Amino acid sequence: MSLFLDLHTLWEAAGAHAPPDRLRALFRAAGVETYDDDGYFVRAPRVAIVGVGGLPIRLQAGAPTLLGQPVSVALLRSQIQEMMGFCGFMSYLNPRNRAPEALAQAMLAQGHASTAHAVSVNVLVLGFSVAVEPELCCQRDLVHLSRVTVARTRAQDDPPMVVHEPGALPLLQAARGQLQSALPGTQLGRECRNNLYPASKPRWCSCQRACEASTSSPRHATTRAKRLSSAACCMASTTCCTRSPRSCSINERAGPQPLPVR
């Protein structure tokens, strides 16, 4: 599977569906693995590079391009290391006259990876559980985090769920079936489903799906990748606040407040 995705393609794929079906359509277009053909039960997440330095990657005949020019992981790795070398040059003005990439390697060998913050990468992550989301929201060195809201919107009328353990699939299928039959597609039904799915119960919160696009440096991305699995474990049994505590209002910190369906 390619390490790159084209946001233009995903945009069009999601836009062809009604809001309640768009998240599953987005997952399907991105190649998120699911247990079922309808895409309601996610087996594994999908991670891909969608831009570099804020410039979107385009796929042409399946090959990634940036500003109309072919791009590859090897090329990106080389260019990132060059920029790291150029930034490291400022410290001691390169007394051994190393090439930029060689200087970057020397810095990395000494554990000095901070110059990787000079480069930003746009990464799309789809199909992780909402239990992981607070960890992402609290990352202060993310330049930007764009995510699917868990507010009561039409986009959350019929969300898929992440199934961490295959053995839990029959239980979640049965639970979803009960909800769908008990709560019809009315205004009241949508309100009840939005209460049940996102955050009213910790166990629903831990398995509800999510996706996000982030802009961060390669240095931050390596640190963040190490934390995702542990965050999924430690947050699975707690009620989730899906935004950074510093951005939550006093009412939100006190507990869920009644909001209209939009």
C-alpha positions in Angstrom: 0.0 0.0 0.0 1.3 3.4 -0.9 2.7 5.7 1.7 1.0 8.7 0.0 -2.7 9.7 -0.4 -4.2 12.4 -2.6 -6.5 14.7 -0.6 -8.2 15.8 -3.8 -9.3 12.2 -4.5 -10.5 11.8 -0.9 -12.4 15.1 -1.0 -14.3 14.0 -4.1 -15.0 10.5 -2.7 -16.5 11.9 0.5 -18.4 14.6 -1.3 -20.4 12.2 -3.4 -22.2 10.9 -0.3 -24.7 12.2 2.3 -23.0 13.5 5.5 -23.8 10.5 7.6 -22.1 8.2 5.0 -19.1 10.4 4.3 -16.7 9.1 7.0 -17.1 5.5 5.8 -16.7 6.6 2.2 -13.5 8.5 3.2 -12.2 5.4 4.9 -13.0 3.2 1.9 -11.3 5.6 -0.5 -8.2 5.8 1.7 -7.9 2.0 2.1 -8.8 1.7 5.7 -9.2 -2.0 6.6 -12.6 -3.1 7.8 -14.2 -6.4 8.8 -17.4 -5.8 6.8 -18.1 -4.6 3.3 -20.2 -1.7 4.6 -17.2 -0.3 6.5 -18.9 -0.1 9.9 -16.2 -2.0 11.8 -12.6 -0.9 11.4 -9.9 -3.6 11.5 -6.8 -1.4 11.2 -6.0 2.3 10.7 -4.4 3.9 7.7 -1.5 6.4 7.9 -0.3 8.3 4.8 1.7 11.4 3.8 -0.6 13.9 2.1 1.6 16.9 1.9 5.0 18.4 2.5 5.5 21.9 3.9 1.8 22.5 3.5 1.8 21.7 -0.2 -0.6 18.8 -1.1 0.7 15.6 -2.7 -1.1 14.7 -5.9 -1.2 11.1 -7.4 -0.8 11.0 -11.1 -1.2 7.5 -12.6 -0.7 6.2 -9.0 2.6 8.0 -8.6 3.0 10.8 -6.0 3.9 14.3 -7.3 4.7 17.5 -5.5 4.2 20.8 -7.5 3.9 18.6 -10.6 7.3 16.9 -10.0 7.7 13.2 -9.1 8.4 12.6 -5.4 9.4 9.5 -3.4 10.2 8.6 0.2 13.9 8.4 -0.7 13.8 11.9 -2.1 11.9 13.3 0.8 14.3 11.6 3.2 17.3 13.2 1.4 15.8 16.7 1.2 14.8 16.6 4.9 18.3 15.6 5.9 19.7 18.4 3.7 17.6 20.9 5.5 18.6 19.5 8.9 22.2 19.8 7.8 21.7 23.4 6.7 20.1 24.3 10.0 22.9 22.5 12.0 25.5 24.5 10.0 24.6 27.6 12.0 25.9 26.2 15.3 29.6 25.8 14.5 29.7 26.7 10.8 30.6 23.1 9.8 34.3 23.1 10.8 34.9 19.7 9.1 33.2 20.8 5.8 30.8 18.0 5.7 28.0 17.8 3.1 24.6 18.8 4.4 23.3 15.2 4.6 26.5 14.0 6.3 26.3 16.8 8.8 22.7 15.8 9.6 23.8 12.2 10.1 26.5 13.3 12.5 24.0 15.3 14.5 21.6 12.4 14.6 24.4 10.1 15.8 24.9 12.4 18.7 21.2 12.5 19.6 20.6 16.0 18.2 17.4 15.8 16.2 16.0 19.2 17.0 16.8 20.5 13.5 14.1 18.2 12.1 11.6 20.8 13.4 12.7 22.9 10.5 10.7 20.7 8.1 6.9 20.1 8.3 5.0 17.1 7.0 1.3 16.7 6.5 0.1 13.3 7.7 -3.4 11.9 7.5 -4.4 9.2 10.0 -7.7 7.4 9.6 -9.5 4.8 11.6 -7.9 5.1 15.0 -10.1 5.0 18.1 -11.3 8.2 19.9 -9.4 6.9 23.0 -6.2 8.0 21.2 -7.6 11.5 20.3 -6.9 13.3 23.6 -3.2 12.5 23.2 -3.2 14.1 19.8 -5.1 17.2 21.0 -2.7 17.7 23.9 0.4 17.7 21.7 1.6 21.3 22.0 4.2 21.0 19.3 1.7 20.1 16.6 1.6 23.1 14.2 -2.0 22.2 13.2 -4.5 19.4 13.9 -7.6 19.0 11.8 -10.0 16.3 13.0 -13.5 15.0 12.6 -15.6 16.6 15.3 -17.5 14.5 17.9 -20.1 17.2 18.2 -23.7 16.3 17.4 -23.6 16.7 13.7 -25.1 14.8 10.8 -21.5 13.4 10.2 -21.9 11.5 13.4 -25.3 10.0 12.8 -24.0 6.6 11.7 -20.3 6.3 12.6 -18.1 3.2 12.2 -16.3 1.8 15.1 -12.8 0.5 15.7 -12.6 -3.1 16.8 -9.3 -3.7 18.5 -9.9 -7.4 19.2 -11.5 -9.6 16.5 -13.2 -11.5 19.3 -15.2 -8.4 20.2 -16.7 -8.1 16.7 -19.9 -10.1 17.3 -20.6 -8.2 20.4 -20.2 -4.8 18.8 -22.2 -5.9 15.7 -25.1 -7.0 18.0 -24.9 -3.7 20.0 -25.0 -1.6 16.9 -27.9 -3.6 15.6 -29.8 -3.0 18.8 -29.2 0.7 18.6 -30.2 1.0 15.0 -33.5 -0.9 15.6 -34.3 1.0 18.8 -33.5 4.5 17.5 -35.1 5.2 14.1 -33.8 7.9 11.7 -35.8 10.7 13.3 -34.6 13.9 15.0 -34.9 12.2 18.4 -33.2 9.1 17.1 -30.2 11.1 15.8 -30.0 12.9 19.1 -30.0 9.7 21.1 -27.4 8.1 18.8 -25.1 11.1 19.1 -25.4 10.8 22.9 -24.6 7.1 22.9 -21.8 6.9 20.3 -19.3 9.7 21.1 -18.7 10.2 24.8 -21.7 9.4 27.0 -20.2 6.0 27.9 -16.5 5.3 28.2 -16.7 2.0 26.4 -18.4 3.5 23.4 -15.9 6.3 23.5 -13.0 4.0 23.3 -14.2 2.2 20.2 -15.7 5.0 18.2 -13.6 5.7 15.1 -11.8 9.0 14.2 -9.5 10.5 11.6 -7.2 13.5 11.6 -4.8 15.4 9.5 -1.8 17.0 11.3 1.0 19.3 10.3 4.2 18.7 12.4 7.9 18.3 12.1 9.5 14.9 11.4 11.1 15.2 14.9 7.7 15.4 16.5 6.2 12.7 14.4 8.7 10.1 15.6 7.9 11.0 19.2 4.2 10.9 18.6 4.3 7.5 16.9 5.8 6.0 20.0 2.9 7.3 22.1 -0.2 6.3 20.1 -0.3 2.7 21.2 0.2 3.5 24.8 -2.5 6.2 24.7 -5.0 3.7 23.2 -4.4 1.4 26.2 -4.4 4.0 29.0 -7.4 6.0 27.7 -9.7 3.0 26.8 -11.4 3.0 30.2 -11.7 6.8 30.8 -14.2 9.4 29.5 -12.6 11.3 26.7 -12.3 15.1 26.3 -11.5 15.4 22.6 -9.9 18.8 22.8 -6.9 20.1 24.6 -7.8 21.1 28.2 -6.6 24.6 27.5 -9.2 25.0 24.7 -12.1 23.6 26.7 -14.6 25.9 28.3 -15.5 25.8 31.9 -18.9 24.1 31.1 -17.2 21.4 29.0 -14.8 20.7 31.9 -17.8 20.4 34.2 -19.5 17.8 32.0 -21.5 17.3 28.9 -23.9 20.1 28.1 -27.1 19.9 25.9 -26.4 21.0 22.4 -28.7 21.1 19.4 -28.3 18.7 16.4 -26.8 20.5 13.5 
